[in-house]
């Protein structure tokens, strides 16, 4: 069964599009937050397995795909919410989907394939950078672990877990559980806790590949010291992505 990649962007970028056009083993959805343009010219240059996807915000509100990142100051509907919408309402036939933000550096399609082909990850429902579990009911201790527990304590009962999810792989089984939560509560919640916590509470398989160990919050990476077998976050300057790939 083919796997999918959702690239999460505010606006599509030609460097990313050209890079993804070289992929052959994944169906790729570039999920765009911005609806002020239809990006028709860019769509003309897409490979057969690459799509630029735009979703009207109202569709997300109608179906309850909201609040993936609103806890940290983003609007109630952004590309993450739209990605949840399309992979749960439209393109539902993928066993696993990679979700990757556009400030994540990925050297080559083989970087993902090398993870997917490892037998230890075949049955994983969530591949993510970490899986930090919280079972402490005392709110005064939450800050010692992670400063966003306060944003989810009223969204779901303990036990909780979190990770940076700027690059993660999610199974169809876990996405179905996310939909169950959404249908019950009418919304989603902060992604850095949602995927790990729902997987944890449903006894699904969570793995933390070393290839995702450099998915951090604010580390300043040296572009001349990149291990091309790993993914990196954040590398926000898209020209650095080209530099690293050309450097080899």
C-alpha positions in Angstrom: 0.0 0.0 0.0 1.3 3.4 -0.9 2.1 5.9 1.8 1.4 9.6 1.7 3.2 12.8 2.6 1.4 16.0 3.7 3.6 19.0 3.5 2.1 21.8 5.6 2.7 25.3 4.3 1.3 28.8 4.5 2.0 29.3 0.8 3.5 26.8 -1.6 7.2 27.3 -2.4 8.9 26.5 -5.7 11.9 25.0 -4.0 9.7 22.6 -2.1 7.6 21.8 -5.1 10.6 21.1 -7.3 12.1 18.8 -4.6 8.8 16.9 -4.1 8.4 16.5 -7.8 11.4 14.1 -7.7 9.6 11.7 -5.3 8.2 8.5 -6.8 7.2 6.3 -3.8 4.7 8.6 -2.0 1.5 10.4 -2.9 2.2 14.0 -1.9 -0.3 16.6 -0.7 1.0 20.1 -0.3 -1.6 21.5 2.2 -1.8 25.3 1.8 -3.1 27.6 4.5 -3.5 30.6 2.2 -6.7 30.8 0.1 -6.0 34.2 -1.4 -4.6 32.6 -4.6 -5.4 29.4 -6.4 -1.7 28.9 -7.4 -2.7 27.7 -10.9 0.7 28.4 -12.5 2.4 26.3 -9.8 -0.1 23.5 -10.3 0.8 23.2 -13.9 4.3 22.0 -13.0 3.4 19.2 -10.6 4.3 15.6 -11.0 1.4 13.1 -11.3 1.7 12.1 -7.6 1.9 15.6 -6.2 -1.2 17.8 -5.5 -1.6 21.3 -4.1 -4.6 21.2 -1.7 -6.6 24.1 -0.5 -9.5 23.8 1.9 -12.0 26.5 2.7 -11.8 27.3 6.4 -15.6 26.9 6.7 -15.3 23.2 5.8 -13.0 22.7 8.8 -15.3 24.6 11.1 -18.3 22.6 9.9 -16.6 19.2 10.5 -14.8 20.2 13.7 -11.3 20.2 12.4 -10.1 23.2 14.5 -7.6 24.2 17.2 -4.6 22.1 16.2 -2.4 25.1 17.1 -4.6 27.8 18.5 -3.2 27.1 22.0 0.1 28.7 20.9 -1.5 31.8 19.3 -2.3 30.6 15.8 -5.8 30.9 14.2 -8.3 28.2 14.9 -7.9 26.8 11.4 -4.4 26.5 9.8 -2.8 24.0 7.5 -2.6 21.4 10.2 -6.4 21.5 10.7 -6.8 21.3 6.9 -4.4 18.3 6.7 -6.5 16.5 9.3 -9.6 17.3 7.2 -8.3 16.0 3.9 -6.7 12.8 5.3 -9.8 11.9 7.3 -12.6 13.1 5.0 -11.1 12.8 1.5 -7.9 10.7 1.2 -8.5 8.0 3.7 -6.9 5.0 2.0 -3.3 5.4 3.3 -1.9 3.0 5.9 0.5 5.7 7.0 0.9 9.4 6.3 3.9 11.6 7.0 3.1 15.1 8.2 6.0 17.5 7.6 6.1 21.3 8.2 7.9 23.4 5.6 10.6 24.5 8.0 11.7 20.9 8.4 14.8 19.9 6.4 14.6 16.6 4.5 17.6 15.7 2.4 16.0 13.1 0.0 13.0 10.9 -0.4 15.3 8.0 0.7 15.5 9.6 4.2 11.8 8.7 4.7 12.0 5.5 2.9 14.9 4.3 5.0 12.6 4.8 8.1 9.6 3.2 6.5 11.5 0.1 5.4 12.8 -0.7 8.9 10.8 -3.7 10.2 10.7 -2.2 13.7 8.5 0.6 12.5 6.1 -1.5 10.3 3.4 -1.6 12.9 4.0 1.8 14.5 1.0 4.0 14.8 3.0 7.1 15.6 6.6 7.9 14.7 7.7 11.0 16.4 10.7 12.7 18.0 9.8 11.9 21.6 7.1 10.5 23.8 7.2 12.3 27.1 4.4 11.0 29.4 2.7 13.0 32.1 0.6 11.3 34.8 0.9 14.0 37.5 -2.4 15.5 38.7 -0.7 18.3 40.7 -0.9 21.4 38.4 1.9 23.1 40.3 4.3 20.5 38.9 3.3 20.7 35.3 5.6 23.5 34.4 8.6 21.3 35.4 7.8 18.9 32.6 6.3 21.0 29.7 4.7 24.5 29.7 1.7 23.5 27.6 0.0 21.0 29.8 -2.2 23.9 30.9 -3.5 24.1 27.3 -4.8 20.5 27.3 -5.8 19.7 30.8 -9.5 20.5 30.0 -9.4 18.8 26.6 -8.6 15.2 27.6 -8.1 13.2 30.8 -4.8 11.9 32.1 -2.5 10.2 31.1 -1.0 12.7 28.7 2.0 12.6 26.4 3.7 15.1 24.1 6.3 15.6 21.4 7.4 18.0 18.8 5.5 16.8 15.7 6.9 19.1 13.0 7.7 15.8 11.3 5.8 12.7 12.2 4.2 9.6 10.7 0.7 8.7 11.7 -1.2 5.5 10.9 -4.7 5.2 9.6 -5.6 3.6 12.9 -4.4 6.6 14.9 -6.1 9.1 12.6 -9.4 7.2 13.1 -8.9 7.6 16.9 -8.3 11.3 16.4 -11.6 11.5 14.5 -13.4 9.7 17.3 -12.1 12.3 19.7 -13.1 15.1 17.3 -16.6 13.7 16.9 -17.1 13.5 20.6 -15.7 16.9 21.5 -16.4 18.9 18.4 -12.8 20.1 17.9 -9.2 18.9 18.0 -6.5 20.1 20.4 -2.8 21.1 20.5 -1.0 18.8 18.1 2.1 18.5 20.3 0.0 16.6 22.8 -2.9 15.3 20.7 -1.3 12.6 18.6 0.9 11.2 21.4 -1.9 11.3 24.0 -4.6 9.7 21.9 -2.1 7.0 20.8 -1.1 6.4 24.5 -4.6 6.2 25.8 -5.7 3.8 23.0 -2.6 1.5 23.6 -1.3 2.1 20.1 2.3 1.7 19.1 4.5 4.8 19.5 8.1 4.8 18.3 10.8 7.4 18.4 13.3 6.8 15.5 16.7 8.3 15.8 16.1 9.9 12.4 13.6 12.2 14.1 15.7 13.1 17.1 16.7 16.4 15.6 13.1 17.7 15.4 13.6 20.4 18.0 11.9 23.7 18.9 14.6 26.4 18.6 17.9 24.8 17.9 20.1 26.7 15.6 21.5 24.1 13.2 24.8 24.5 11.4 24.0 23.8 7.7 27.5 22.5 7.2 27.1 19.8 9.9 23.9 18.1 8.8 23.5 14.3 9.0 21.6 13.6 5.8 20.0 10.4 7.3 18.0 12.6 9.7 15.3 15.2 9.5 15.9 18.6 11.1 13.7 21.3 12.6 13.9 24.2 12.4 15.7 25.2 9.2 13.6 28.1 8.2 15.7 29.6 5.4 14.6 27.6 2.3 17.9 28.5 0.6 19.7 26.5 3.2 17.7 23.4 2.2 19.1 23.8 -1.4 22.6 24.5 -0.1 22.6 21.3 2.0 21.2 19.1 -0.8 23.7 20.5 -3.4 26.6 20.1 -1.0 25.7 16.4 -0.5 
